[in-house]
């Protein structure tokens, strides 16, 4: 399918041939509506490389790091230690950060200084992070200059949107979603097309095909392994309030 629909213009042509429509603008609007329902899709092609130097961010003076401009949703953050074995904080070199809510990170941060900080513990410490305003905040606290590896799902450019830094009138013709999950574009666009045409029966057919294709992706991500971000490796029902950090 990806060889048959390599570009956005080819997708428009495919939808027009399939439906008999002659209206390019109508099809493009249906593509846009389909994209709105795919903004949170978790495709392997959208994952960042946490070992790429571009995704290893140094903490600022306040112990936070800015949210990357291309961030869609976080998967996992971790800290391996600064180059040369130099640590600017007293939290040890191996920390994996789980995502929690912004209310929790602010509240727990108020009492963090009352707990002993783990120092050079030969184990993986499960810390916490959350979004606060336009930055990420961490527990245990990180010091200025600490290096954090960011593993996350990247945002992707919508088809037919202006190319950043491109020539006037130049639009996006492909992205990671169209290249690796073209069925999502096809089924989603057909669903929106038939909804617009008030054809509820056909709209329901392609809505189900879209949901099945999405479920296949979710199964690949979640079955037998941790997807990250909104879940945890340990049970949420396990009593954990008595200690500030988990050590595995």
DAFENPE-V38303 format. One record per backbone hydrogen bond with DSSP energy under -0.5 kcal/mol. NH is the residue of the N-H (numbers start at 1). CO is the residue of the C=O. E is the energy in kcal/mol with one decimal. If there is no record, write none. Layout:
NH	CO	E
NH	CO	E
//
This chain:
5	1	-1.9
8	173	-1.7
11	7	-1.7
12	8	-2.1
13	9	-2.2
14	10	-2.5
15	11	-2.5
16	12	-2.5
17	13	-2.5
18	14	-2.4
19	15	-2.6
20	16	-2.4
24	22	-0.8
27	23	-1.8
28	24	-2.6
29	25	-2.1
30	26	-1.8
31	27	-2.3
32	28	-2.2
33	29	-2.1
34	30	-2.2
35	31	-2.3
36	32	-1.6
37	33	-0.8
37	34	-0.8
38	35	-1.5
39	36	-0.6
41	38	-1.8
43	41	-0.8
46	43	-1.8
47	44	-1.6
48	152	-2.6
50	48	-0.8
52	49	-1.6
55	52	-2.6
56	53	-1.3
57	55	-0.6
57	148	-2.3
59	146	-2.5
60	64	-2.8
63	60	-1.8
65	136	-1.4
67	134	-2.0
71	68	-1.6
72	153	-2.6
73	153	-1.5
75	151	-2.3
76	151	-2.3
77	97	-1.2
78	149	-1.9
79	95	-2.9
85	82	-1.5
86	83	-1.0
95	79	-1.9
95	93	-0.6
96	125	-2.8
97	77	-3.1
98	96	-0.5
98	127	-2.4
100	129	-2.5
105	101	-2.2
106	102	-1.8
107	103	-2.4
108	104	-3.0
109	105	-1.3
110	106	-1.0
110	107	-0.7
111	107	-0.6
111	108	-0.7
114	111	-1.7
115	112	-1.6
120	118	-0.5
123	121	-2.6
125	94	-2.0
125	123	-0.6
126	246	-3.3
127	96	-2.3
127	125	-1.0
128	139	-3.7
129	98	-2.4
130	137	-1.7
132	135	-2.8
135	132	-1.6
136	65	-3.1
137	130	-2.6
139	128	-2.6
145	59	-2.2
146	143	-2.1
148	57	-2.6
148	146	-0.5
149	78	-3.3
150	55	-2.6
151	76	-1.8
151	149	-0.6
152	150	-0.5
153	73	-3.1
154	46	-3.5
154	152	-0.5
155	70	-3.0
160	172	-2.6
161	158	-1.7
163	170	-2.0
166	163	-2.2
170	167	-2.2
172	161	-2.6
179	175	-2.1
180	176	-1.6
181	177	-2.9
184	181	-1.1
185	181	-0.9
186	182	-2.4
187	183	-2.8
188	184	-2.2
189	185	-2.3
190	186	-2.4
191	187	-2.2
192	188	-2.1
193	189	-2.5
194	190	-2.5
195	191	-2.0
196	192	-2.2
197	193	-1.7
198	195	-1.4
199	194	-3.1
200	198	-0.9
203	199	-2.3
204	200	-2.2
205	201	-1.5
206	202	-2.2
207	203	-2.0
208	204	-2.0
209	205	-1.9
210	206	-2.3
211	207	-2.4
212	208	-2.5
213	209	-2.2
214	210	-2.5
215	211	-2.5
216	212	-1.9
217	213	-1.5
218	214	-2.4
219	215	-2.6
220	216	-2.0
221	217	-1.7
222	218	-2.6
223	219	-2.1
225	222	-1.6
229	75	-1.4
230	228	-2.1
238	235	-1.1
243	240	-1.3
246	126	-1.2
248	124	-2.2
//
